[in-house]
Amino acid sequence: MIAYKTKKHKIPGSSFKEINKIAKHIFKQIQSRTKRTPYIKSKYFQGQKIFLNLFWHHLFEKHESDRVRRLKYFDCALDLIKNSTCKSTIKENPNKRSELLYRFMGITQQGEKFYVQIKENKISGRKDLISIVPE
């Protein structure tokens, strides 16, 4: 898999409160562009929308230390989704046959690897950001 080198830095901070404040600010900027569900458009998917709400639900299912670790890469992940045309790995969701899972690899400005996972519903074609995972 080819990694996309992002133009963004990781969100600085050590506590969830600090990092969440910055990440929510970035999210609110995206959210303010639409009256409906917040999304960003992806070059990889030829300008199709990637919805972001599912990511927050998934994030808050995790333990707080894991939330901090994942949320630090939020800005980098958004940059990857918007601008990457690098090939991803695609597999069918083993739990739901009607979904495809795309996994993209990215590298931050500091040289740290992370992965972004996007879920696509085969029937409707809707794409959602599920998770961001540091290596």
N, C-alpha and C positions, 0 to 999 in steps of 0.2 A: 504494500500500500504506500502511495506517495503522500508525504505530509505537506500541508499548506503552512507556510511561514506567515504568521499574523503580523499586522502592523501595530497591534495593541499590546499593552503590558498587562500583567496580572493585576488584579485589584489589591492594593496594599492594605495591610492590617493583620491583626492576629486574633481579634475577637469576632464573633458572629455579628454582634451589634454594629461594629465599624464597617465590615464588609457588606452586610445586608443594606446598610444605609446608602452606600455608593451604588450597589447593584440595583436597588429599587429606584434610585434616581435615573439610572440608565434605562430601566424598564419603563418608568413613567414618561420619559421622552418618546419612546416608541408607542406607548399606550395613548398618548395625547394626539397622535396622528389619525386615530380612527375612533368612531363612536362604538364600534363593535369589538370583537376579539382582537387583541394585539397580535401583530404578525410582522415578519420581515420577508423580503423577497430574496430568493436565492439564484445565483448565476448557474449553479450546478443543475438545478431543476428548471432552467430556462425562464426565470422570473416568476415562478410559482410561489405562492405564499407558504411560509412556515409559521405555524401558530405557536405561541409561547406559553400559554396558560398551563398546559399539562406539566411543563417543567417545574413550576412552583409547587404543584401538588406532589409530584414525585420527590422533590427536594425535602419537603417537610415530613416525609415518611422516614427520613434518615436521622441518625444520631447527630447531635449538634457539632461534634468534631468533624464528622464527615461532610456536613453541610458547609462548614467553613472551607474545607479542602476543595469542594466542588465549586462553590460560589466565587472563589478567587479567579476562576477561569471564565466567568460569565461574559465579560467584555471581549475576550479573545475568541470565545465560541461564536458570538454574534458576528464578529468580523469574518470568521471562517465560513459561516453559513452564507453571509452576503456575497463574499468575493471568491470563494474557492471553486475551481473547476477540476480539482484533483479527483481521481477515481476513488470511490468508496467501496467498502465491502457490503454486499447485499445478501441478506438471508431472510427466509421466511420465519416469522415468529412461531416458535414451537408451541406456545400456549394458545395462539389464535391463528388459524390458517388464513384468515382474511387480512392479515397484516404483513407488511414487509418492513424489515429493520435495516436502515442504512447507518454505517459507522464510518465517520471521517476522522482522520488523524491530523492534528495540528501541532505546530511548534510556536511557543511564545517568543517574544523578543529576547528573553533571557535564555532561550534554548531548551525550555522544558516541554516535554511532550504531553499531550492531552487528547482525549477522544470525545467526539460529539455523536450522540445517537439520535436519529430521527426515525419516527414511525410513520408509515404510510398505510392508510386504509385502502385495500385493493378495490373495493366497491365504489367508494365515493372519491378516492384520489386525494383526500385530505392528508396533509403532512403536519406532524407535531414534533416539536423538540421535546425529547424525553429526558435525556440526561447528559451531563458533562462529567467526564471521569478523567482525573489526572493519572498519569502512568505510575 
